[in-house]
Amino acid sequence: MSESTFDLEITENMNILNLSTIHVNGKLYFVKTDNNWVAEDDSIHIHSLVGFFSELNKLDNSESKSLMNKWGISFRPNTINPDYNEGINE
């Protein structure tokens, strides 16, 4: 079995997702922004990923859809209010 890492580090105002396999590795950094300020320190990554992929899907961009298909990624929001930031900046 190959060694892989899917490890989340949670610090104040930042989450770091460490990803690695024997072939590739990288880190995703999540910090507080105007769009995810409502997230608790331990859930910045969740709010950011749901928001990012929700907005990416709304773009209806063939290049981003092709890239997601290339890497086998799909996303469907499963929320009561799919416009998760509606009314925040009003």
N, CA, C and O atoms as a Tinker XYZ file with bonds, in Angstrom:
   360  protein
     1  N      0.832000   -1.177000    0.000000    73     2
     2  CA     0.000000    0.000000    0.000000    64     1     3
     3  C      0.886000    1.253000    0.000000    63     2     4     5
     4  O      1.896000    1.308000    0.701000    81     3
     5  N      0.500000    2.236000   -0.780000    73     3     6
     6  CA     1.299000    3.454000   -0.869000    64     5     7
     7  C      1.007000    4.373000    0.313000    63     6     8     9
     8  O     -0.076000    4.348000    0.897000    81     7
     9  N      2.004000    5.179000    0.643000    73     7    10
    10  CA     1.843000    6.147000    1.719000    64     9    11
    11  C      1.194000    7.405000    1.171000    63    10    12    13
    12  O      1.633000    7.948000    0.157000    81    11
    13  N      0.152000    7.866000    1.841000    73    11    14
    14  CA    -0.497000    9.098000    1.423000    64    13    15
    15  C     -0.860000    9.910000    2.661000    63    14    16    17
    16  O     -0.983000    9.373000    3.762000    81    15
    17  N     -1.030000   11.212000    2.457000    73    15    18
    18  CA    -1.354000   12.122000    3.550000    64    17    19
    19  C     -2.543000   12.978000    3.146000    63    18    20    21
    20  O     -2.589000   13.517000    2.040000    81    19
    21  N     -3.490000   13.095000    4.042000    73    19    22
    22  CA    -4.628000   14.014000    3.916000    64    21    23
    23  C     -4.824000   14.554000    5.323000    63    22    24    25
    24  O     -5.716000   14.128000    6.057000    81    23
    25  N     -3.960000   15.511000    5.683000    73    23    26
    26  CA    -3.852000   15.958000    7.064000    64    25    27
    27  C     -4.211000   17.433000    7.168000    63    26    28    29
    28  O     -3.695000   18.262000    6.419000    81    27
    29  N     -5.088000   17.748000    8.092000    73    27    30
    30  CA    -5.528000   19.121000    8.288000    64    29    31
    31  C     -4.906000   19.697000    9.549000    63    30    32    33
    32  O     -5.041000   19.136000   10.637000    81    31
    33  N     -4.222000   20.828000    9.389000    73    31    34
    34  CA    -3.676000   21.584000   10.528000    64    33    35
    35  C     -4.586000   22.784000   10.751000    63    34    36    37
    36  O     -4.854000   23.545000    9.820000    81    35
    37  N     -5.057000   22.955000   11.971000    73    35    38
    38  CA    -5.932000   24.077000   12.289000    64    37    39
    39  C     -5.214000   25.005000   13.258000    63    38    40    41
    40  O     -4.798000   24.600000   14.344000    81    39
    41  N     -5.076000   26.265000   12.840000    73    39    42
    42  CA    -4.493000   27.278000   13.708000    64    41    43
    43  C     -5.453000   28.459000   13.741000    63    42    44    45
    44  O     -6.459000   28.459000   13.031000    81    43
    45  N     -5.161000   29.443000   14.540000    73    43    46
    46  CA    -6.018000   30.617000   14.596000    64    45    47
    47  C     -5.997000   31.348000   13.264000    63    46    48    49
    48  O     -4.943000   31.791000   12.808000    81    47
    49  N     -7.154000   31.473000   12.648000    73    47    50
    50  CA    -7.356000   32.177000   11.374000    64    49    51
    51  C     -6.707000   31.527000   10.158000    63    50    52    53
    52  O     -6.617000   32.165000    9.109000    81    51
    53  N     -6.247000   30.263000   10.266000    73    51    54
    54  CA    -5.709000   29.576000    9.092000    64    53    55
    55  C     -5.870000   28.071000    9.261000    63    54    56    57
    56  O     -5.667000   27.525000   10.345000    81    55
    57  N     -6.240000   27.411000    8.160000    73    55    58
    58  CA    -6.251000   25.949000    8.093000    64    57    59
    59  C     -5.333000   25.560000    6.949000    63    58    60    61
    60  O     -5.348000   26.192000    5.892000    81    59
    61  N     -4.534000   24.524000    7.156000    73    59    62
    62  CA    -3.626000   24.035000    6.122000    64    61    63
    63  C     -3.944000   22.570000    5.878000    63    62    64    65
    64  O     -3.902000   21.758000    6.802000    81    63
    65  N     -4.261000   22.234000    4.642000    73    63    66
    66  CA    -4.535000   20.852000    4.270000    64    65    67
    67  C     -3.311000   20.315000    3.542000    63    66    68    69
    68  O     -3.008000   20.725000    2.421000    81    67
    69  N     -2.613000   19.391000    4.196000    73    67    70
    70  CA    -1.426000   18.760000    3.608000    64    69    71
    71  C     -1.872000   17.542000    2.810000    63    70    72    73
    72  O     -2.563000   16.669000    3.334000    81    71
    73  N     -1.480000   17.488000    1.559000    73    71    74
    74  CA    -1.864000   16.408000    0.656000    64    73    75
    75  C     -0.608000   15.800000    0.053000    63    74    76    77
    76  O      0.262000   16.522000   -0.434000    81    75
    77  N     -0.509000   14.474000    0.084000    73    75    78
    78  CA     0.642000   13.859000   -0.568000    64    77    79
    79  C      0.375000   12.391000   -0.873000    63    78    80    81
    80  O     -0.365000   11.708000   -0.165000    81    79
    81  N      0.995000   11.935000   -1.935000    73    79    82
    82  CA     1.078000   10.528000   -2.295000    64    81    83
    83  C      2.530000   10.284000   -2.676000    63    82    84    85
    84  O      3.363000   11.182000   -2.547000    81    83
    85  N      2.838000    9.096000   -3.137000    73    83    86
    86  CA     4.212000    8.845000   -3.563000    64    85    87
    87  C      4.529000    9.588000   -4.864000    63    86    88    89
    88  O      5.696000    9.715000   -5.236000    81    87
    89  N      3.489000   10.081000   -5.561000    73    87    90
    90  CA     3.697000   10.737000   -6.856000    64    89    91
    91  C      3.611000   12.264000   -6.812000    63    90    92    93
    92  O      4.323000   12.944000   -7.551000    81    91
    93  N      2.747000   12.805000   -5.955000    73    91    94
    94  CA     2.527000   14.259000   -5.916000    64    93    95
    95  C      2.347000   14.706000   -4.470000    63    94    96    97
    96  O      2.027000   13.908000   -3.590000    81    95
    97  N      2.562000   16.005000   -4.247000    73    95    98
    98  CA     2.266000   16.560000   -2.926000    64    97    99
    99  C      2.014000   18.048000   -3.025000    63    98   100   101
   100  O      2.445000   18.699000   -3.978000    81    99
   101  N      1.321000   18.582000   -2.046000    73    99   102
   102  CA     1.033000   20.006000   -2.022000    64   101   103
   103  C      0.266000   20.366000   -0.777000    63   102   104   105
   104  O     -0.082000   19.506000    0.033000    81   103
   105  N      0.008000   21.645000   -0.637000    73   103   106
   106  CA    -0.725000   22.164000    0.513000    64   105   107
   107  C     -1.791000   23.129000    0.021000    63   106   108   109
   108  O     -1.563000   23.899000   -0.912000    81   107
   109  N     -2.952000   23.082000    0.653000    73   107   110
   110  CA    -3.989000   24.083000    0.439000    64   109   111
   111  C     -4.054000   24.924000    1.698000    63   110   112   113
   112  O     -4.169000   24.392000    2.802000    81   111
   113  N     -3.979000   26.239000    1.536000    73   111   114
   114  CA    -4.045000   27.157000    2.672000    64   113   115
   115  C     -5.398000   27.858000    2.656000    63   114   116   117
   116  O     -5.862000   28.307000    1.608000    81   115
   117  N     -6.019000   27.948000    3.813000    73   115   118
   118  CA    -7.306000   28.615000    3.948000    64   117   119
   119  C     -7.175000   29.659000    5.049000    63   118   120   121
   120  O     -6.837000   29.335000    6.187000    81   119
   121  N     -7.445000   30.917000    4.700000    73   119   122
   122  CA    -7.363000   32.016000    5.659000    64   121   123
   123  C     -8.679000   32.787000    5.657000    63   122   124   125
   124  O     -9.486000   32.653000    4.737000    81   123
   125  N     -8.883000   33.585000    6.680000    73   123   126
   126  CA   -10.092000   34.405000    6.779000    64   125   127
   127  C    -10.099000   35.456000    5.662000    63   126   128   129
   128  O     -9.085000   36.091000    5.374000    81   127
   129  N    -11.267000   35.616000    5.049000    73   127   130
   130  CA   -11.466000   36.631000    4.021000    64   129   131
   131  C    -12.821000   37.294000    4.251000    63   130   132   133
   132  O    -13.553000   36.920000    5.167000    81   131
   133  N    -13.150000   38.268000    3.427000    73   131   134
   134  CA   -14.456000   38.917000    3.521000    64   133   135
   135  C    -15.603000   37.930000    3.257000    63   134   136   137
   136  O    -16.720000   38.140000    3.731000    81   135
   137  N    -15.332000   36.856000    2.503000    73   135   138
   138  CA   -16.386000   35.911000    2.163000    64   137   139
   139  C    -16.514000   34.731000    3.114000    63   138   140   141
   140  O    -17.544000   34.058000    3.105000    81   139
   141  N    -15.518000   34.459000    3.924000    73   139   142
   142  CA   -15.636000   33.330000    4.850000    64   141   143
   143  C    -15.495000   33.762000    6.310000    63   142   144   145
   144  O    -15.227000   32.928000    7.175000    81   143
   145  N    -15.668000   35.025000    6.587000    73   143   146
   146  CA   -15.488000   35.561000    7.934000    64   145   147
   147  C    -16.422000   34.925000    8.947000    63   146   148   149
   148  O    -16.123000   34.938000   10.141000    81   147
   149  N    -17.547000   34.366000    8.510000    73   147   150
   150  CA   -18.502000   33.757000    9.441000    64   149   151
   151  C    -18.030000   32.400000    9.948000    63   150   152   153
   152  O    -18.576000   31.886000   10.924000    81   151
   153  N    -17.025000   31.812000    9.303000    73   151   154
   154  CA   -16.538000   30.486000    9.682000    64   153   155
   155  C    -15.745000   30.538000   10.980000    63   154   156   157
   156  O    -15.007000   31.491000   11.231000    81   155
   157  N    -15.901000   29.521000   11.791000    73   155   158
   158  CA   -15.072000   29.363000   12.985000    64   157   159
   159  C    -13.668000   28.973000   12.546000    63   158   160   161
   160  O    -13.482000   28.508000   11.422000    81   159
   161  N    -12.681000   29.155000   13.410000    73   159   162
   162  CA   -11.297000   28.833000   13.066000    64   161   163
   163  C    -11.129000   27.382000   12.612000    63   162   164   165
   164  O    -10.285000   27.095000   11.763000    81   163
   165  N    -11.925000   26.466000   13.169000    73   163   166
   166  CA   -11.764000   25.058000   12.819000    64   165   167
   167  C    -12.562000   24.638000   11.590000    63   166   168   169
   168  O    -12.574000   23.459000   11.235000    81   167
   169  N    -13.233000   25.595000   10.933000    73   167   170
   170  CA   -14.009000   25.229000    9.742000    64   169   171
   171  C    -13.813000   26.173000    8.566000    63   170   172   173
   172  O    -14.621000   26.189000    7.637000    81   171
   173  N    -12.742000   26.960000    8.601000    73   171   174
   174  CA   -12.458000   27.872000    7.485000    64   173   175
   175  C    -12.359000   27.078000    6.179000    63   174   176   177
   176  O    -12.887000   27.501000    5.150000    81   175
   177  N    -11.688000   25.941000    6.224000    73   175   178
   178  CA   -11.485000   25.137000    5.011000    64   177   179
   179  C    -12.804000   24.668000    4.420000    63   178   180   181
   180  O    -12.952000   24.654000    3.198000    81   179
   181  N    -13.751000   24.290000    5.239000    73   179   182
   182  CA   -15.039000   23.810000    4.735000    64   181   183
   183  C    -15.797000   24.950000    4.066000    63   182   184   185
   184  O    -16.276000   24.804000    2.942000    81   183
   185  N    -15.906000   26.070000    4.748000    73   183   186
   186  CA   -16.623000   27.227000    4.206000    64   185   187
   187  C    -15.985000   27.698000    2.899000    63   186   188   189
   188  O    -16.686000   28.016000    1.938000    81   187
   189  N    -14.667000   27.739000    2.871000    73   187   190
   190  CA   -13.956000   28.198000    1.678000    64   189   191
   191  C    -14.141000   27.244000    0.504000    63   190   192   193
   192  O    -14.385000   27.688000   -0.618000    81   191
   193  N    -14.029000   25.940000    0.746000    73   191   194
   194  CA   -14.181000   24.979000   -0.351000    64   193   195
   195  C    -15.607000   24.956000   -0.902000    63   194   196   197
   196  O    -15.800000   24.933000   -2.118000    81   195
   197  N    -16.603000   24.963000   -0.019000    73   195   198
   198  CA   -17.994000   24.977000   -0.484000    64   197   199
   199  C    -18.261000   26.264000   -1.265000    63   198   200   201
   200  O    -18.876000   26.226000   -2.331000    81   199
   201  N    -17.808000   27.387000   -0.745000    73   199   202
   202  CA   -18.001000   28.655000   -1.442000    64   201   203
   203  C    -17.293000   28.701000   -2.780000    63   202   204   205
   204  O    -17.867000   29.134000   -3.780000    81   203
   205  N    -16.047000   28.255000   -2.801000    73   203   206
   206  CA   -15.261000   28.268000   -4.030000    64   205   207
   207  C    -15.911000   27.409000   -5.115000    63   206   208   209
   208  O    -16.116000   27.866000   -6.240000    81   207
   209  N    -16.231000   26.170000   -4.769000    73   207   210
   210  CA   -16.806000   25.283000   -5.779000    64   209   211
   211  C    -18.222000   25.693000   -6.168000    63   210   212   213
   212  O    -18.624000   25.474000   -7.310000    81   211
   213  N    -18.985000   26.280000   -5.257000    73   211   214
   214  CA   -20.312000   26.793000   -5.610000    64   213   215
   215  C    -20.198000   27.905000   -6.644000    63   214   216   217
   216  O    -20.942000   27.933000   -7.625000    81   215
   217  N    -19.266000   28.816000   -6.418000    73   215   218
   218  CA   -19.088000   29.918000   -7.365000    64   217   219
   219  C    -18.460000   29.441000   -8.669000    63   218   220   221
   220  O    -18.805000   29.944000   -9.738000    81   219
   221  N    -17.551000   28.485000   -8.598000    73   219   222
   222  CA   -16.940000   27.936000   -9.808000    64   221   223
   223  C    -18.009000   27.298000  -10.690000    63   222   224   225
   224  O    -17.996000   27.479000  -11.908000    81   223
   225  N    -18.930000   26.557000  -10.089000    73   223   226
   226  CA   -20.012000   25.936000  -10.855000    64   225   227
   227  C    -20.917000   26.969000  -11.507000    63   226   228   229
   228  O    -21.407000   26.748000  -12.614000    81   227
   229  N    -21.146000   28.099000  -10.835000    73   227   230
   230  CA   -22.001000   29.157000  -11.380000    64   229   231
   231  C    -21.382000   29.834000  -12.599000    63   230   232   233
   232  O    -22.099000   30.426000  -13.406000    81   231
   233  N    -20.062000   29.754000  -12.743000    73   231   234
   234  CA   -19.400000   30.404000  -13.883000    64   233   235
   235  C    -19.806000   29.789000  -15.211000    63   234   236   237
   236  O    -19.744000   30.458000  -16.242000    81   235
   237  N    -20.214000   28.544000  -15.207000    73   235   238
   238  CA   -20.593000   27.829000  -16.426000    64   237   239
   239  C    -19.486000   27.974000  -17.474000    63   238   240   241
   240  O    -19.750000   28.277000  -18.638000    81   239
   241  N    -18.257000   27.753000  -17.040000    73   239   242
   242  CA   -17.073000   27.910000  -17.859000    64   241   243
   243  C    -16.608000   26.546000  -18.360000    63   242   244   245
   244  O    -16.347000   25.647000  -17.560000    81   243
   245  N    -16.504000   26.389000  -19.675000    73   243   246
   246  CA   -16.129000   25.088000  -20.230000    64   245   247
   247  C    -14.706000   24.676000  -19.844000    63   246   248   249
   248  O    -14.433000   23.486000  -19.686000    81   247
   249  N    -13.801000   25.640000  -19.692000    73   247   250
   250  CA   -12.432000   25.297000  -19.305000    64   249   251
   251  C    -12.367000   24.752000  -17.884000    63   250   252   253
   252  O    -11.679000   23.763000  -17.629000    81   251
   253  N    -13.082000   25.392000  -16.952000    73   251   254
   254  CA   -13.058000   24.894000  -15.579000    64   253   255
   255  C    -13.769000   23.545000  -15.483000    63   254   256   257
   256  O    -13.326000   22.669000  -14.739000    81   255
   257  N    -14.857000   23.366000  -16.217000    73   255   258
   258  CA   -15.555000   22.071000  -16.220000    64   257   259
   259  C    -14.668000   20.982000  -16.796000    63   258   260   261
   260  O    -14.633000   19.866000  -16.278000    81   259
   261  N    -13.958000   21.298000  -17.857000    73   259   262
   262  CA   -13.049000   20.343000  -18.474000    64   261   263
   263  C    -11.920000   19.967000  -17.518000    63   262   264   265
   264  O    -11.549000   18.798000  -17.414000    81   263
   265  N    -11.378000   20.965000  -16.822000    73   263   266
   266  CA   -10.304000   20.717000  -15.865000    64   265   267
   267  C    -10.792000   19.847000  -14.702000    63   266   268   269
   268  O    -10.090000   18.932000  -14.271000    81   267
   269  N    -11.985000   20.133000  -14.199000    73   267   270
   270  CA   -12.537000   19.312000  -13.122000    64   269   271
   271  C    -12.764000   17.878000  -13.598000    63   270   272   273
   272  O    -12.477000   16.929000  -12.869000    81   271
   273  N    -13.273000   17.720000  -14.806000    73   271   274
   274  CA   -13.470000   16.376000  -15.361000    64   273   275
   275  C    -12.140000   15.649000  -15.535000    63   274   276   277
   276  O    -12.039000   14.450000  -15.273000    81   275
   277  N    -11.122000   16.384000  -15.977000    73   275   278
   278  CA    -9.798000   15.791000  -16.171000    64   277   279
   279  C     -9.282000   15.171000  -14.880000    63   278   280   281
   280  O     -8.664000   14.107000  -14.904000    81   279
   281  N     -9.536000   15.838000  -13.745000    73   279   282
   282  CA    -9.039000   15.366000  -12.456000    64   281   283
   283  C    -10.093000   14.593000  -11.670000    63   282   284   285
   284  O     -9.871000   14.249000  -10.509000    81   283
   285  N    -11.233000   14.318000  -12.290000    73   283   286
   286  CA   -12.266000   13.521000  -11.635000    64   285   287
   287  C    -12.910000   14.207000  -10.451000    63   286   288   289
   288  O    -13.219000   13.564000   -9.448000    81   287
   289  N    -13.117000   15.520000  -10.563000    73   287   290
   290  CA   -13.712000   16.292000   -9.477000    64   289   291
   291  C    -15.086000   16.787000   -9.910000    63   290   292   293
   292  O    -15.247000   17.336000  -11.000000    81   291
   293  N    -16.056000   16.588000   -9.055000    73   291   294
   294  CA   -17.370000   17.183000   -9.277000    64   293   295
   295  C    -17.865000   17.719000   -7.942000    63   294   296   297
   296  O    -17.436000   17.265000   -6.881000    81   295
   297  N    -18.764000   18.680000   -8.001000    73   295   298
   298  CA   -19.263000   19.300000   -6.775000    64   297   299
   299  C    -20.726000   19.654000   -6.957000    63   298   300   301
   300  O    -21.138000   20.173000   -7.994000    81   299
   301  N    -21.496000   19.362000   -5.930000    73   299   302
   302  CA   -22.893000   19.771000   -5.894000    64   301   303
   303  C    -23.165000   20.306000   -4.498000    63   302   304   305
   304  O    -23.005000   19.575000   -3.520000    81   303
   305  N    -23.575000   21.577000   -4.381000    73   303   306
   306  CA   -23.873000   22.121000   -3.054000    64   305   307
   307  C    -25.097000   21.424000   -2.470000    63   306   308   309
   308  O    -26.067000   21.152000   -3.177000    81   307
   309  N    -25.041000   21.150000   -1.208000    73   307   310
   310  CA   -26.134000   20.492000   -0.519000    64   309   311
   311  C    -26.505000   21.343000    0.683000    63   310   312   313
   312  O    -26.335000   20.935000    1.832000    81   311
   313  N    -27.016000   22.539000    0.395000    73   311   314
   314  CA   -27.336000   23.482000    1.462000    64   313   315
   315  C    -28.784000   23.923000    1.350000    63   314   316   317
   316  O    -29.403000   23.811000    0.292000    81   315
   317  N    -29.306000   24.420000    2.437000    73   315   318
   318  CA   -30.667000   24.954000    2.435000    64   317   319
   319  C    -30.722000   26.188000    1.549000    63   318   320   321
   320  O    -31.667000   26.361000    0.779000    81   319
   321  N    -29.714000   27.043000    1.654000    73   319   322
   322  CA   -29.637000   28.256000    0.853000    64   321   323
   323  C    -28.363000   28.183000    0.020000    63   322   324   325
   324  O    -27.279000   28.451000    0.539000    81   323
   325  N    -28.469000   27.818000   -1.289000    73   323   326
   326  CA   -27.263000   27.676000   -2.099000    64   325   327
   327  C    -26.470000   28.970000   -2.264000    63   326   328   329
   328  O    -25.280000   28.926000   -2.576000    81   327
   329  N    -27.114000   30.123000   -2.060000    73   327   330
   330  CA   -26.373000   31.379000   -2.093000    64   329   331
   331  C    -25.941000   31.679000   -0.657000    63   330   332   333
   332  O    -26.544000   32.506000    0.026000    81   331
   333  N    -24.892000   30.996000   -0.216000    73   331   334
   334  CA   -24.455000   30.982000    1.176000    64   333   335
   335  C    -24.079000   32.350000    1.725000    63   334   336   337
   336  O    -24.087000   32.540000    2.941000    81   335
   337  N    -23.750000   33.310000    0.863000    73   335   338
   338  CA   -23.368000   34.645000    1.330000    64   337   339
   339  C    -24.452000   35.687000    1.074000    63   338   340   341
   340  O    -24.202000   36.885000    1.210000    81   339
   341  N    -25.637000   35.248000    0.711000    73   339   342
   342  CA   -26.711000   36.190000    0.391000    64   341   343
   343  C    -26.983000   37.110000    1.583000    63   342   344   345
   344  O    -27.219000   36.647000    2.699000    81   343
   345  N    -26.946000   38.392000    1.332000    73   343   346
   346  CA   -27.280000   39.366000    2.353000    64   345   347
   347  C    -26.147000   39.737000    3.294000    63   346   348   349
   348  O    -26.321000   40.635000    4.118000    81   347
   349  N    -25.007000   39.092000    3.208000    73   347   350
   350  CA   -23.925000   39.371000    4.155000    64   349   351
   351  C    -23.372000   40.782000    3.975000    63   350   352   353
   352  O    -23.106000   41.467000    4.963000    81   351
   353  N    -23.195000   41.228000    2.730000    73   351   354
   354  CA   -22.557000   42.517000    2.481000    64   353   355
   355  C    -23.563000   43.638000    2.250000    63   354   356   357
   356  O    -23.195000   44.706000    1.761000    81   355
   357  N    -24.816000   43.411000    2.591000    73   355   358
   358  CA   -25.830000   44.441000    2.365000    64   357   359
   359  C    -25.854000   45.445000    3.484000    63   358   360
   360  O    -26.650000   46.383000    3.455000    81   359
